[in-house]
Amino acid sequence: MIRIREAREEDVVQIREIFLAVYGADYPHRELYDELWLKRSVFTDDALILVAEDTDAGRVIGTASVLFDFGAHSDLVGEFGRLAVHPDYRRLQVGKLLMEKRLEAIHNRLHVGLVVARTVHPYAQQISLAHGFIPTGFLPLKHFFRHRESFALLARYFGDALALRRNNPRIIPEAYALANLVMSQPPLTPDFIVDEDSAPYPAGGDYTIEQLQAEGYPALLRIERGRVRNREIFGPMRLDYGFFKLQARQTSYFLARSGGHIVGAVGYTMDPVEHTVRVFELIALADDVVRFLLSELERKCREEMGIEYIEIDVSAYAPRMQRTLLELNFLPVAYVPAMVFYQVERLDIVKMVRLNKLQDLGPLALMEPVQAVADVVMRGFSTCVIAPRMAQAIKEIPLFHGMNMEQATRLAGICRVREVRAGERLFATHDPADRLYILLQGQVAISGGSPSVTIGTVRTGETCGEVSLLSARPHSATATAEGPVEAAELLQRDLADLIRRRPDIGVIIYRNLAVGLGDKLLRSGNSKRDQDLAESEVLHLALEAPPAKQ
């Protein structure tokens, strides 16, 4: 018989043995193997630790916990973590029983429960989804085990969490797809506003940066009033917790000085084993101090501290901060409604991450709802690769002609890169048309008829698949790579959504598509009259193109 109960001091040795059996001797978080640390965790009010006991054998066979200090102490946020079942007892529903007991035990203690689930196997995802948690994010390469692993973030709401939520967040367009996917899941309803106009925090100012020491702490506290009125970054610690408590929690601050005076600071926690940094607070007396601090922190993490992963929880009501971080190559990886309890209400956050070391994610085992979130998140990270490549080629790509840098960057940001081998098809006759391709490098032959003959060529900088995309009809020809090809892939749904929100970009895209098609027709031997007709047809199709679904 399996019984679930709270852990006791005498269980510590067996809990340690379970962690060793599950994670191996090289697990980076050595505290889980420290019996004294585990004993303290059993007695602390900041954690609930449960065990599953095989009463017949008198043996602890599984353990799970809820950490109540995941957010700031007043946030009522807890992490459902450290779920481990001894390999000898897997597939006996032990994990399910531990989850049910945790939910029963914390029902009146939390507003928000979070699960940070491994993605090398689906077990934690399955258990969480089956118990009312919804996927809210995908954290690529967040933790280091034997190698860096990605994790899924899931959330469940209790009590008055959603009743206390502030409505109508303001998010940047780059966070829209992720926020919409998360907020469309019951019991949530999309109510955010996409902010196209907010400018980032400006660069400038003559500042120096230094590490916080005890003597600088009082001066920093005096900036409290301006900071509290409009917090934009959140985390598990705050300056007012006290200097020595901050030090005990492995946190630190970089200070900005001007003329000998402290004018701002950014607080962060560093994990030297996992090479990660989490930013939890930003204090500034001027707008350009914000940009300076974030830029210097990012630079130091990358150049001096060997940090591979930087994470920041940004207010979903602060589009300027979101835009600033995006320009520093932080990307949205999670949208968590009602994550932060601030003053008298709960606020949504956009979790943004910068990866300083892009690498292969390795094999993933994702449940379908988690896979949908991961796809949206990783589309953004593929932009990290494609955007610089496209930025170099914008002047040579006809589709971008007439766009300013902001418009071109916005269009490049919804593309994804695809590498095609020689002889491989981009699409074939009668394939459905849901994307067009911009050739960044290489050449593609267009063929059709029976027997098949080559009817044209698409070269570097040109597009293919545009007519079928706009007409929503299947492809009438086949596109085959004549050699290695690198192409930017633009999905119809992403293009339609961009044009719905930015008709100024849409006008330029349709004009350039029409001109490009006409040029290809002339090159293939068609008359000037055929070119003009083709351009008119593309513009006509553009006007009739169905709008993106709301």
N, C-alpha and C positions, 0 to 999 in steps of 0.2 A: 504494500500500500504506500502511495506517495502522499506526503503531508507537506503543506506550505506553511511556514511560520517565520517570525522574525529571527534574525541571526542572534546567537549568543556568543559569549567569549570563548566557550569551548569549541565553537564551530570554526574558529579562525584557521587552524591547521588544515582542515579539510577544504575550506574555501581556497586557500593558497594552492592546494594540490589540484583543484579543479582548474584554476587559472593556468597552472603549469601544463596540465594535460591538454587544454584548449589552445593556448597561445604559444607554448614552447618556451624554452629557456632564454631565447633572445628577444623577448617582448620588451620594447623600449621603456614602458612605464614600470620601472622596477618597484615602485611603491606597492603595487598589487601583490608582490611576493614578500613584502616586509610584514612580518607577523605583528609587530608593534603598531605599524600604520593601520593594518586591518583591524586591530583591536580598538584603536581610537575611533575608526569609522563606525564600528558597531555601536559605540556609545554616544556619538555626536548627534546633535539635533539637526545638523545640516544634511543628513543622509538617512534614508530608510534602506536597510539591507535585509533581504529575505533569503531564505534557503529552502530548497526542496529536499525532503528527507525520505529515504526508503526506510520506512519503519520496520519492515521485516528484517532488513540487513543492518539496521542501526547506522546508516551511512548517509552523509550529505552528498547529493548527486547533482545539485544545480544551485545557482545563486543569481540574484538580480537585485538592482538597487534603483532608487530614485534620489538624485542629488538636488537638494533644495536651494543651493547657492549657485545655480547655473547662471541666473541673471543677478541683478542687484538684489539685495535682501528684501526690498519692498515690492519686487516685481511679481511675486507669486508665480514664478516660472520654475519648472523642474525638469531635469533630464532623466528619462527612463534609460538607464545604461547598465553596463557590466552584466549583461545577460549571458551566462555561460552554463552549459550543461555538459557533464562529463561524457566523453565519447561512448562509454559503455551503455549510456541510458538515453541516447538520442532516438527520435521517432516514437517516443512514448508520451508526447504532448506535455512534457515537463515545462517547456518554454511557454506554452499557452497557459498552464496553470499559474506560473509565476507572474505573467502579465495580468491575469484576472485578479490575482491577490494584490498586486501593486495598485491597480485601478480602484479596488475596493478600499485600500488603506489610505489613499491620498485624495479621495473624492472631494473632501471639504478643505483641503490644504492648498490647492493650486487653482489658478485660472488657466494656465497653459502648460501642457505636457509635451515635451519634445523627445523624439527618438533620433539619434544619429546612428543609422544602420549601415553595417558593412555591405559592400556590393560584390564581393568575391563569391558570396553565396546569398540565397534569397530568404533565409530563415527569419531573420529579424524583420525584414520587410513584410513577409507573409503574416507574421503574428501581429504586427502593428496595424496593417491594413484591415485585418479581420476584427480588430478591436476599436475601430472608429478613428484611427489616425489617418490624416490625409497628407500626401506628399507635397512639400512646399519648397524643396530645393534639392540640388545636386552639388556636392562639394568636391570638385575634382582634385585628386592628389592631396587631400587634407592631412592624413596621418601617415606616419612611417611605421611599418611593421618590419617585415623582411625587405620590403620595398615600399614605395609610396602607394597608398590605396585611396580610392575615392569612396565617398560616403553619401548616403541619401539622408535628407532631413525631412522628418514627418512631424505633424503637430495634431494635437487634439485639445478641444476647449471644454472647460468646466465652469459651472456656476454662472456668474455674471460677466464672464470675460468678453463676450461679443456685445452684450448690452452696454458695456462701458467703452466700447471701441469708438474712436473718433472717425467719422465718415469722411468721404471725399479726399483721400490722399492725392498728392500732386507728384506724378512720377515722370521721368524723362522717357522719350519714345523707346529707347533701348531696353527699358525694363518692362515695356508694355506686354510683350508676348508672354513672359513668365508670370507677371502679375495677373493677367487675364486668365491664364490656365489655372492658377491656384485659386483665384477668387470665384471661378465658375463651378467649383466643387461644393456641394451641400456640406454644411449649412450656410455657406458664404454666398454673397452676391456682389458682382463687380460694381463698384461705385467710384472708382478712381478717375482722376482727370489727367489726361496726358498733357504735359507742359512742354510746348515746343519753344518757348520764348525765353525762359530764364537763362541768363548768362552765367558762366562759371565764375568762381572767385578769381580776381585779377592777380597777375604776377606783378612783382615790383617790390620796392622797399629795400632799405639798407639794413639788413638784420644779420646777426650772428647766432649760431646755435650752440648749445652746451647741454650737458647732462644735469638734471635736477639734483641739488644737494640740500641738506637740511636747512641751511640758511636762506635758501630761496623759497622755501615753502610758504611762509607768511605772506610774502609779496604776491605769490600766485593766488593765494586764497582771497586777496583783496579784489581780484577780478571777478569774484563769485557772482555779483549781481548781474553783470552783463551776460555771463555764461548761462545762468539758470533760466533767464527769460526766454532763451531760444536755443535749446540743446538740439544738435543735429546728429551727433554720434553717441551711441549707447554701448554699454558693456557691463561686466560684472563688478567693476570697481569704480570709485569716484574719488576725486581729490579730497573731499571732506571726510573720507574714512580715516584720515590721519597718516602722516609721513611714515611712521614705523610699521603700521599695518600694511601700507602699500609695499614697503620693502619686504615684509614677511611673505607677501603673496607674489614675489618675483615680478613686480611691476616697476616701471620707471617712466620718467617724463623727459622729453627733450624740450628745453626752454628756448624761446626766441627773445633776443635782446636788441634794443635800439638805444644808442646813446647811454649805455649802462643800465637802462631800465628794462625790467621784464615786461614784455608786451603780449605774451601768449605761451602756450605749451600744448604738447600732444602726449597723451598717456598711452602706454602700450605694455602688453605682457609678452615675454619672449620665452619660447621653449627651445633651449639649445640642443636637445636631443632630436626633436622633430624638425628643427630649422623653420619654425613658424613664429609669426608675430600676430597678435590680435590687438587692434587699436580700440580703446574703450572710451576715450574722452578727448575733446579738443576745446581749448580755451583761447580766445583771441580778442584783442582790443580793436583790431582793424581788419578789413576784408583781405588786404594783401598779406597779412600775417597768416591767415588760414592757408592760402596757397603755398606760402614759403614753408610752413611747418610740414604739410603733407608731402611736398616735393622733397624736402630734406630727409624726412623719415624714409620715404621710398628709396631714395638714393643710398642712404646709409645701410638699409636692409640689403640692398642688391650688391653694393660695392664693398662694404666693410664687415657686415655681420653674417654673411653667408646664408641669408634667409631665402627660402624657396617659396614660401606661401604666406601672404599677408591678407588678413581678413578684417573687415570693418562692417559693423551694423549701422546703417544710415537711416535716419528718419525718412519715412515714405512721404513726408510733408515738406521735404527740403530739397527741391529740384536743383538748386544751385550747388549744393554739396554733392549730389549724385552726378551732376554734369562735370564738376571739378575732378572727382575721382575717375570718371570715365576717361577724361583727357590724360590722366596719369596711368591709364591702362588697367584700371580696376573694372571688373565686369560683374553684372548681377548674376548671382548663383542661387539665391533664394529670396522668396517674398513671404514673410511671415506676418499674417494679420494679428493685431492685438498683442504683439510680442512684449511691449514695454509698458509698464504701469508708471505714468508720468503725471505727477500732481493729482488730478481728479479723473483721469481717463486713460484708456489703453491706446497705444499708438502702433501702427504697422511699421515694419522695418524692411528695408531692402538690404540684404546681405551682399556685400561686394568683395571680390577677391582679386588679387593680383598674383599671377604665377610667374615667378622669376626663372623657373626652369621648366619649360614645356617639354613633356615627354609622353610616351605612349601610356594610355590608361590601363593597358593589360586587359585580361578577360573579365567581363562583367556579367553578373547574373541578376538582372533587373526584372521586377514585376512590372506588368504593363503600365499601371499608373505612374510608377517611378520612371520608367523608360521615357514616357512622354515629357516629363519634366527635364530629364537628363538631355534629351534631344534639343530642347530649347536652350538650355544652358550651354551645351557644347557648341551649338551654332555660333554663339558669341565668341567662344575661344578660337574657333576656326577663323574668325574675323581677325584675331591677333596675327595670324599668319598671312591672310590674304590682303588685309587693309594696307600694310606697308608696300606689298608688291603692286597693288593697284594704284596707290598714291604715286609711285614712281612712274606709272604708265598712263596716268589720267590724261596728260596732254596728247598722248598718241591714240587713245581710245575714242573713236567717234561718238559713242553713246554718251560720253561725258561732256562733249563740246557745248559751250555756252553756260555750263554750271560754274558757280563760284565754289570755293574750296569746301564751305560748309555743306552745300548741296551734294557735291561729289562724295564727300566723306559719308554722308547719310546714306546714299545709294550703295556705296562700297560696303557699308556696315551690315547690310542685309544679304550680302552674297556669301557663298561658301566655296571653298576651293575644291576642285576635283582634278585628279591626275588620270590621264587616259593613255593606255599603251598603244603603240602602233598597231593598226588593224582593228582596234576596238571601236565599237559603235557608241556614239553619244545617244542616238535614237534611230529607230527604223520605221519604215513605212507602216502606217496604221497604229503606231504606238500612241497612247494618249499624250496630249500636249499640256504639261503643267509647269514647264520651266523653259527659260532660254539660257543660252550660253554665251559668255564673252570670252573670246580666245585671248589669253594672256601670253601664250607662247605656243607655236606650232601651226599646223595647217590641217584643215578638214575638207574631205571631198564630199560633195553632195551628189547623190545618184538616185535614179528612179527609172521607171518604165519596165517593160518585160520584152526582151531581156534587159537587165539593168545596165544603164550607161551613165557615165559621169556627166552631170549637167551644170556643174559649177564648183567653185572652190571658195572656202571661207578662210581668211588669213588672220594673222595676229592683229588684235585690236578690234576685229569685227564680231558681229553677233550671228547666231544661227538659231532657228526654231522660233523666231519672233512672230511669223504670220500665223502659224498654228496656235501659238500661245494666245494671241489676241482674238482669234476667231473661235477659240475653244473647240476647234475641229482636230481630229487625229492628224498626225504628220503625213504629208503626201510624198515624202522623200526620205532617204536614209543618209545619215551623217556618219562618216567613218574617218578616224584619225589616220593621216598619212604617215605620221611619225609620232614620237612622244608629244603629247599635248597637255598643257596646263590651262584649265578653263575656270572662270568664275561662273558659278551656277546660281541663277536667280529664279526662285520659285514664284509661281503665279500668285499664290496667296500672300506672300510677303510683298511683292510688287504692288498688288491691289491695295493692300493695307497702307503701304507707304504713300501711294498716290491719293488715297482717300484723305489722309492727314496732311499731305503736302502736295496740293494740286500744282504748285509752281514747279516742282520737280517733274510731275507727270507730263506737263506741257512740253518740257524739254526732251524727255525720254521719247515720247511719241513722235515728235518732230525728227529727232535723230534716227529713230528706227525707220521712219519713212525714207529719209535721205539715204541711209545705208542700204536698204533693200533696193532702191533705184540704182545705186552704184553697182551692186552685184548683178543686176539684170543687164546693165549696159556692158559690163565686163564679160558676161556670158553670151553676148551677141545680140541682145534684144535692142530694139529701137528706142530713141528718145521718147517716143509716144508711149511705149510700154513702161518706160521708167516713170513718166508722169502719172500714168494710170495706177501703177503699183504704189506710188507715194500717196495718191488720193485714196486708194483702197485701205492702206494701213491707217491713215488718219480717220477714215470712216469707221473702221473696225475699232479704233481706239475710243471714238465717241460712243460706240455701242457696247464697249466692254462692261460686263456686270460689275457693280461696285462690290467692295469687300463686305462680308457679313459683319454686322455690328456685334 
